Amino acid sequence: MTAKQAVRPPKDTEPGIFSRRYAAASLTFAAVMFLTGFAALAVVPTLPTAAQDLDGVSLFPLVAGSFVAASLLGGVLGGHWADRSGARRPLALGMVLSVLTLLVSASSVSIWQLVIGRFVDGLSAGMVAVSVTTAIGQSYPESLRPRMLAMLSTCWIIPSLIGPPIAGVVAEAWSWRAVFYGLAALTALPALALVAVLRRAPAGDGDGGPVVPDLPPAEERASRPPLFVAAMLSLGAALGQYGVSGWDVRHLLFVVAGVVLLVVFAPRLLPKGTWSSARGLPTAVLMRGLTSGTYFTVEALVPLMLITERRVAAVTVGVAFTASAVLWAGASWVQGKLLQHVARHRLVVVGALVMAASVAFAVVGSFSGVSPLVAMVAMPLAAVGMGLLDPCVTVLSLSHSAPDRLGHTTSAMQTNMNLGQVVVLGVATAALNVGLAAGAGQLGGYAVTFSILLVPPLLVAVLAVRARND
């Protein structure tokens, strides 16, 4: 052996994510994630137009809220299924359902069919979101998983830039139905490819051994909430969203039933003291619900007002969605790179105040004498606030968790995010209906509603100190 040969470093023979062994799975996962992001970002701007065309504007909150309610159940269903038999089946079923539900929504002849389509879409989205990481864990060795997850994150960048504007152009030039049909056609082939790849996905580590996903301890698995709890929460959320769409005794009974189900079953999925803002993790979980609920409601009701009342073109609203996605990512990068030495709870305060300012823009933009572009500013500005505070809330929650309870904490954060979206949207919708019943007029009703949305972010700004980790 020569000296030159002696100092030569050993050749890295480990395959990459695009090596012959993993290329099919990597490309399929990338295509699925790209189209999932594209569909998620492209569909939302078209929903107000669809609701108006189907004479169901009053039920629009149910259209938006049914997706969230179903995703809660889908996440729990996919997680339990993946724990029992692996993530491949729930992931494959979730992707097939996503194609079918796009067809159901596209062919809607009534607002109720659109609601059903959005509900099934939420169910499939919840299953996919929970099971995709497990599927990667079962298909790739540990050394390749971080690279694969990083690549999947980048697959959302292009959809955030082009999805909403393209959807707006298609809806203006043809119809909102063309958006759903087009997304179904684009998603069908990758969904079928995913099913085929998962049937023969490589199940081995870098040395050819089997990949066995890490399972939590037996006592933790036994303590997981049953699917019945998640199903009751989803039912309660759906009943509440329908109930606030009207203002009579029948709708009031639906609201009462929904609230009872949420109050009875939600505490079983959340840390003790969440709703009373106990210090530490409970406050962090509470803040996740309040902030995500505010952002989701702004994202749902501002476009509805702009399209149905201010006659703003759907393509223009799509640009606002794109700006929101880009600014969220930019603000998140700033807090992680440039403001990493700032206390996390202080950044939560800043982000919450930015969100409050965004809601104020929505209030001002609700008046007929003000340009609708003022209200449109609310969407990207709210995204800046979320980009600043959302990662900080996650960091704070994990800092209050024991290493063997991180999965439980993440589940609680996800659950309260969905609950916050449903509850805040429901309260906002009830306020809108009350304003209309009091004779405030359509724009006046929106002004009252957006004024109430000032409360959650301001409350978060006050409570943030209770989640500090020092």
Secondary structure as GFF3:
##gff-version 3
##sequence-region A 1 470
A	DSSP	alpha_helix	3	7	.	.	.	ID=ss1
A	DSSP	alpha_helix	23	43	.	.	.	ID=ss2
A	DSSP	three_ten_helix	44	46	.	.	.	ID=ss3
A	DSSP	alpha_helix	47	53	.	.	.	ID=ss4
A	DSSP	three_ten_helix	57	59	.	.	.	ID=ss5
A	DSSP	alpha_helix	60	85	.	.	.	ID=ss6
A	DSSP	alpha_helix	88	106	.	.	.	ID=ss7
A	DSSP	alpha_helix	111	139	.	.	.	ID=ss8
A	DSSP	alpha_helix	145	154	.	.	.	ID=ss9
A	DSSP	alpha_helix	157	173	.	.	.	ID=ss10
A	DSSP	alpha_helix	176	199	.	.	.	ID=ss11
A	DSSP	alpha_helix	218	222	.	.	.	ID=ss12
A	DSSP	alpha_helix	227	243	.	.	.	ID=ss13
A	DSSP	alpha_helix	249	265	.	.	.	ID=ss14
A	DSSP	three_ten_helix	266	269	.	.	.	ID=ss15
A	DSSP	alpha_helix	281	308	.	.	.	ID=ss16
A	DSSP	alpha_helix	314	337	.	.	.	ID=ss17
A	DSSP	alpha_helix	344	364	.	.	.	ID=ss18
A	DSSP	alpha_helix	372	376	.	.	.	ID=ss19
A	DSSP	alpha_helix	378	399	.	.	.	ID=ss20
A	DSSP	three_ten_helix	403	405	.	.	.	ID=ss21
A	DSSP	alpha_helix	406	437	.	.	.	ID=ss22
A	DSSP	alpha_helix	442	452	.	.	.	ID=ss23
A	DSSP	alpha_helix	455	463	.	.	.	ID=ss24
A	DSSP	three_ten_helix	464	467	.	.	.	ID=ss25
###
